[in-house]
Amino acid sequence: MLEAANATIDQIIARTTLKLHEHRSDGGDDGEFVEQMMKEFHAQALQSPHGAGAKHMALSVYRMVSQQALIRELSEKVGMRDAALEMMFSLEKL
């Protein structure tokens, strides 16, 4: 079950990424883009089986939480690396 839902989310993300880049290239702002995206999602929800949107929303929120945890972890690692490099350069100057 999760494989198909994850694949759908991946497809939505890929399409949305392309559309956002095109929108920005055409001079559009993100607010307009999000408003249009909400309208498109609403129209799609009306055509989808009842409950499909809730499943995709739950999976999307889970993925966002996981991605934010990864970003925090990577940010901490970059911070530690930067501190170590700064210390090495400081020691080198001695």
C-alpha positions as a printed NumPy array, in Angstrom:
array([[  0.   ,   0.   ,   0.   ],
       [  2.689,   2.516,   0.934],
       [  4.685,   1.836,  -2.222],
       [  1.865,   3.022,  -4.489],
       [  1.084,   6.016,  -2.291],
       [  4.777,   6.967,  -2.12 ],
       [  5.04 ,   6.667,  -5.884],
       [  2.051,   8.974,  -6.286],
       [  3.576,  11.528,  -3.918],
       [  6.887,  11.312,  -5.826],
       [  5.045,  12.001,  -9.089],
       [  3.164,  14.945,  -7.577],
       [  6.428,  16.395,  -6.241],
       [  8.195,  15.988,  -9.582],
       [  5.339,  17.642, -11.523],
       [  5.016,  20.42 ,  -8.958],
       [  8.764,  21.099,  -9.015],
       [  8.699,  21.525, -12.793],
       [  5.606,  23.727, -12.659],
       [  7.097,  25.904,  -9.914],
       [ 10.331,  26.448, -11.851],
       [  8.326,  27.359, -14.965],
       [  6.075,  29.689, -12.963],
       [  9.063,  31.474, -11.435],
       [ 10.796,  31.694, -14.836],
       [  7.691,  33.394, -16.201],
       [  7.902,  35.983, -13.415],
       [  5.141,  34.516, -11.247],
       [  5.3  ,  34.666,  -7.483],
       [  4.981,  31.75 ,  -5.108],
       [  1.703,  32.965,  -3.59 ],
       [ -0.042,  32.811,  -6.96 ],
       [  1.462,  29.406,  -7.577],
       [  0.224,  27.996,  -4.277],
       [ -3.279,  29.388,  -4.834],
       [ -3.459,  27.76 ,  -8.266],
       [ -2.076,  24.511,  -6.86 ],
       [ -4.778,  24.491,  -4.151],
       [ -7.463,  24.891,  -6.814],
       [ -5.975,  22.037,  -8.847],
       [ -5.725,  19.781,  -5.785],
       [ -9.327,  20.558,  -4.866],
       [-10.522,  19.689,  -8.368],
       [ -8.523,  16.456,  -8.281],
       [ -9.919,  15.584,  -4.838],
       [-13.461,  15.873,  -6.2  ],
       [-12.591,  13.239,  -8.83 ],
       [-10.701,  10.878,  -6.497],
       [-12.127,   8.105,  -4.327],
       [-13.339,   9.254,  -0.914],
       [-10.448,   9.247,   1.557],
       [ -7.633,   9.264,  -0.995],
       [ -6.692,  12.837,  -0.112],
       [ -6.469,  12.001,   3.589],
       [ -4.115,   9.11 ,   2.856],
       [ -1.881,  11.26 ,   0.69 ],
       [ -1.955,  14.073,   3.261],
       [ -0.932,  11.701,   6.065],
       [  1.911,  10.33 ,   3.966],
       [  2.993,  13.831,   2.918],
       [  3.104,  15.064,   6.508],
       [  5.057,  11.958,   7.55 ],
       [  7.543,  12.576,   4.746],
       [  7.899,  16.253,   5.697],
       [  8.609,  15.303,   9.317],
       [ 11.205,  12.77 ,   8.159],
       [ 12.818,  15.283,   5.8  ],
       [ 12.968,  17.962,   8.496],
       [ 14.66 ,  15.501,  10.859],
       [ 17.203,  14.702,   8.145],
       [ 17.796,  18.409,   7.466],
       [ 18.386,  19.036,  11.19 ],
       [ 20.792,  16.094,  11.365],
       [ 22.709,  17.231,   8.29 ],
       [ 22.79 ,  20.839,   9.523],
       [ 24.266,  19.693,  12.825],
       [ 26.886,  17.636,  10.988],
       [ 27.8  ,  20.582,   8.773],
       [ 28.049,  22.776,  11.867],
       [ 30.359,  20.279,  13.567],
       [ 32.462,  20.027,  10.401],
       [ 32.716,  23.807,  10.156],
       [ 33.75 ,  24.046,  13.807],
       [ 36.392,  21.36 ,  13.305],
       [ 37.753,  23.117,  10.199],
       [ 37.811,  26.438,  12.008],
       [ 39.772,  24.835,  14.855],
       [ 42.206,  23.238,  12.405],
       [ 42.816,  26.576,  10.649],
       [ 43.276,  28.289,  14.017],
       [ 45.818,  25.688,  15.09 ],
       [ 47.616,  25.994,  11.765],
       [ 48.109,  29.728,  12.337],
       [ 49.875,  29.106,  15.669]])
